[in-house]
């Protein structure tokens, strides 16, 4: 018979509402965020501003949930990795905000050049 591992002192077993939030919280947040984005854009809010609002609120809700219901209690204390977190934030911003659009433009230009070479429009 297989038994589940016993929780260590750092981990705890999630039950009731916490287990429900653990299972459905993130998918629910994704659906709610998408619905909020669609509602904001439908009311005339700029899509970039709507995205910023939805992402900021989502991050705040995740932060609150992680503080109230940590999977491991040690997560509530600093691990001394703030520099790593800031570096990851900056790197993701550069990749998502600068390099990805440049790559898309390069691919579009390559596609246009190839289609012109074979006598077709893009």
Rosetta constraint file for C-alpha pairs under 8 A:
AtomPair CA 7 CA 11 HARMONIC 5.41 0.50
AtomPair CA 7 CA 12 HARMONIC 5.41 0.50
AtomPair CA 7 CA 13 HARMONIC 6.44 0.50
AtomPair CA 8 CA 12 HARMONIC 6.93 0.50
AtomPair CA 10 CA 72 HARMONIC 5.24 0.50
AtomPair CA 10 CA 73 HARMONIC 5.46 0.50
AtomPair CA 10 CA 74 HARMONIC 6.47 0.50
AtomPair CA 11 CA 71 HARMONIC 6.00 0.50
AtomPair CA 11 CA 72 HARMONIC 4.64 0.50
AtomPair CA 11 CA 73 HARMONIC 6.66 0.50
AtomPair CA 12 CA 71 HARMONIC 6.69 0.50
AtomPair CA 12 CA 72 HARMONIC 7.02 0.50
AtomPair CA 14 CA 18 HARMONIC 5.63 0.50
AtomPair CA 14 CA 19 HARMONIC 4.97 0.50
AtomPair CA 15 CA 19 HARMONIC 4.88 0.50
AtomPair CA 15 CA 20 HARMONIC 7.81 0.50
AtomPair CA 16 CA 20 HARMONIC 6.39 0.50
AtomPair CA 17 CA 21 HARMONIC 6.11 0.50
AtomPair CA 18 CA 22 HARMONIC 6.06 0.50
AtomPair CA 18 CA 69 HARMONIC 7.00 0.50
AtomPair CA 19 CA 23 HARMONIC 6.21 0.50
AtomPair CA 20 CA 24 HARMONIC 5.88 0.50
AtomPair CA 20 CA 25 HARMONIC 7.35 0.50
AtomPair CA 21 CA 25 HARMONIC 4.52 0.50
AtomPair CA 21 CA 26 HARMONIC 7.96 0.50
AtomPair CA 22 CA 26 HARMONIC 7.60 0.50
AtomPair CA 24 CA 28 HARMONIC 5.73 0.50
AtomPair CA 25 CA 29 HARMONIC 5.93 0.50
AtomPair CA 26 CA 30 HARMONIC 6.18 0.50
AtomPair CA 27 CA 31 HARMONIC 6.29 0.50
AtomPair CA 28 CA 32 HARMONIC 6.03 0.50
AtomPair CA 29 CA 33 HARMONIC 5.86 0.50
AtomPair CA 29 CA 58 HARMONIC 6.98 0.50
AtomPair CA 30 CA 34 HARMONIC 6.16 0.50
AtomPair CA 31 CA 35 HARMONIC 6.15 0.50
AtomPair CA 32 CA 36 HARMONIC 6.02 0.50
AtomPair CA 33 CA 37 HARMONIC 6.04 0.50
AtomPair CA 33 CA 54 HARMONIC 5.75 0.50
AtomPair CA 33 CA 55 HARMONIC 7.71 0.50
AtomPair CA 33 CA 58 HARMONIC 7.18 0.50
AtomPair CA 34 CA 38 HARMONIC 6.15 0.50
AtomPair CA 35 CA 39 HARMONIC 6.10 0.50
AtomPair CA 36 CA 40 HARMONIC 6.08 0.50
AtomPair CA 36 CA 54 HARMONIC 6.94 0.50
AtomPair CA 37 CA 41 HARMONIC 6.12 0.50
AtomPair CA 37 CA 47 HARMONIC 7.77 0.50
AtomPair CA 37 CA 50 HARMONIC 5.68 0.50
AtomPair CA 37 CA 51 HARMONIC 6.44 0.50
AtomPair CA 37 CA 54 HARMONIC 6.45 0.50
AtomPair CA 38 CA 42 HARMONIC 5.88 0.50
AtomPair CA 39 CA 43 HARMONIC 6.25 0.50
AtomPair CA 40 CA 44 HARMONIC 6.62 0.50
AtomPair CA 40 CA 45 HARMONIC 5.42 0.50
AtomPair CA 40 CA 50 HARMONIC 6.04 0.50
AtomPair CA 41 CA 45 HARMONIC 4.82 0.50
AtomPair CA 41 CA 46 HARMONIC 6.27 0.50
AtomPair CA 41 CA 47 HARMONIC 5.85 0.50
AtomPair CA 41 CA 50 HARMONIC 6.65 0.50
AtomPair CA 45 CA 49 HARMONIC 6.85 0.50
AtomPair CA 45 CA 50 HARMONIC 6.26 0.50
AtomPair CA 46 CA 50 HARMONIC 6.13 0.50
AtomPair CA 47 CA 51 HARMONIC 6.05 0.50
AtomPair CA 48 CA 52 HARMONIC 6.23 0.50
AtomPair CA 49 CA 53 HARMONIC 6.26 0.50
AtomPair CA 50 CA 54 HARMONIC 6.15 0.50
AtomPair CA 51 CA 55 HARMONIC 5.98 0.50
AtomPair CA 52 CA 56 HARMONIC 6.01 0.50
AtomPair CA 53 CA 57 HARMONIC 6.12 0.50
AtomPair CA 54 CA 58 HARMONIC 6.02 0.50
AtomPair CA 55 CA 59 HARMONIC 6.08 0.50
AtomPair CA 56 CA 60 HARMONIC 6.23 0.50
AtomPair CA 57 CA 61 HARMONIC 6.18 0.50
AtomPair CA 58 CA 62 HARMONIC 6.16 0.50
AtomPair CA 59 CA 63 HARMONIC 6.09 0.50
AtomPair CA 60 CA 64 HARMONIC 6.23 0.50
AtomPair CA 61 CA 65 HARMONIC 6.18 0.50
AtomPair CA 62 CA 66 HARMONIC 6.07 0.50
AtomPair CA 63 CA 67 HARMONIC 6.20 0.50
AtomPair CA 64 CA 68 HARMONIC 6.15 0.50
AtomPair CA 65 CA 69 HARMONIC 5.74 0.50
AtomPair CA 65 CA 70 HARMONIC 7.61 0.50
AtomPair CA 66 CA 70 HARMONIC 4.99 0.50
AtomPair CA 66 CA 71 HARMONIC 7.91 0.50
AtomPair CA 67 CA 76 HARMONIC 6.66 0.50
AtomPair CA 70 CA 75 HARMONIC 6.75 0.50
AtomPair CA 70 CA 76 HARMONIC 7.24 0.50
AtomPair CA 71 CA 75 HARMONIC 7.82 0.50
AtomPair CA 72 CA 76 HARMONIC 7.96 0.50
AtomPair CA 73 CA 77 HARMONIC 7.93 0.50
AtomPair CA 75 CA 79 HARMONIC 7.90 0.50
AtomPair CA 81 CA 85 HARMONIC 6.27 0.50
AtomPair CA 82 CA 86 HARMONIC 6.12 0.50
AtomPair CA 83 CA 87 HARMONIC 6.09 0.50
AtomPair CA 84 CA 88 HARMONIC 6.13 0.50
AtomPair CA 85 CA 89 HARMONIC 6.16 0.50
AtomPair CA 86 CA 90 HARMONIC 6.20 0.50
AtomPair CA 87 CA 91 HARMONIC 6.02 0.50
AtomPair CA 88 CA 92 HARMONIC 5.96 0.50
AtomPair CA 89 CA 93 HARMONIC 6.14 0.50
AtomPair CA 90 CA 94 HARMONIC 6.19 0.50
AtomPair CA 91 CA 95 HARMONIC 6.10 0.50
AtomPair CA 92 CA 96 HARMONIC 5.79 0.50
AtomPair CA 92 CA 97 HARMONIC 7.94 0.50
AtomPair CA 93 CA 97 HARMONIC 5.40 0.50
AtomPair CA 93 CA 98 HARMONIC 7.60 0.50
AtomPair CA 94 CA 98 HARMONIC 5.18 0.50
AtomPair CA 94 CA 99 HARMONIC 6.43 0.50
AtomPair CA 95 CA 99 HARMONIC 4.74 0.50
AtomPair CA 95 CA 100 HARMONIC 5.87 0.50
AtomPair CA 96 CA 100 HARMONIC 5.40 0.50
AtomPair CA 96 CA 101 HARMONIC 7.63 0.50
AtomPair CA 97 CA 101 HARMONIC 6.90 0.50
AtomPair CA 98 CA 102 HARMONIC 6.39 0.50
AtomPair CA 99 CA 103 HARMONIC 6.07 0.50
AtomPair CA 100 CA 104 HARMONIC 6.23 0.50
AtomPair CA 101 CA 105 HARMONIC 6.22 0.50
AtomPair CA 102 CA 106 HARMONIC 6.18 0.50
AtomPair CA 103 CA 107 HARMONIC 6.14 0.50
AtomPair CA 104 CA 108 HARMONIC 6.11 0.50
AtomPair CA 105 CA 109 HARMONIC 6.08 0.50
AtomPair CA 106 CA 110 HARMONIC 6.11 0.50
AtomPair CA 107 CA 111 HARMONIC 6.05 0.50
AtomPair CA 108 CA 112 HARMONIC 6.12 0.50
AtomPair CA 109 CA 113 HARMONIC 6.13 0.50
AtomPair CA 110 CA 114 HARMONIC 6.08 0.50
AtomPair CA 111 CA 115 HARMONIC 6.01 0.50
AtomPair CA 111 CA 122 HARMONIC 7.06 0.50
AtomPair CA 112 CA 116 HARMONIC 6.08 0.50
AtomPair CA 112 CA 121 HARMONIC 7.41 0.50
AtomPair CA 112 CA 122 HARMONIC 5.52 0.50
AtomPair CA 113 CA 117 HARMONIC 6.13 0.50
AtomPair CA 114 CA 118 HARMONIC 6.49 0.50
AtomPair CA 115 CA 119 HARMONIC 6.19 0.50
AtomPair CA 115 CA 120 HARMONIC 5.00 0.50
AtomPair CA 115 CA 121 HARMONIC 5.85 0.50
AtomPair CA 115 CA 122 HARMONIC 5.90 0.50
AtomPair CA 116 CA 120 HARMONIC 5.50 0.50
AtomPair CA 116 CA 121 HARMONIC 6.28 0.50
AtomPair CA 116 CA 122 HARMONIC 7.66 0.50
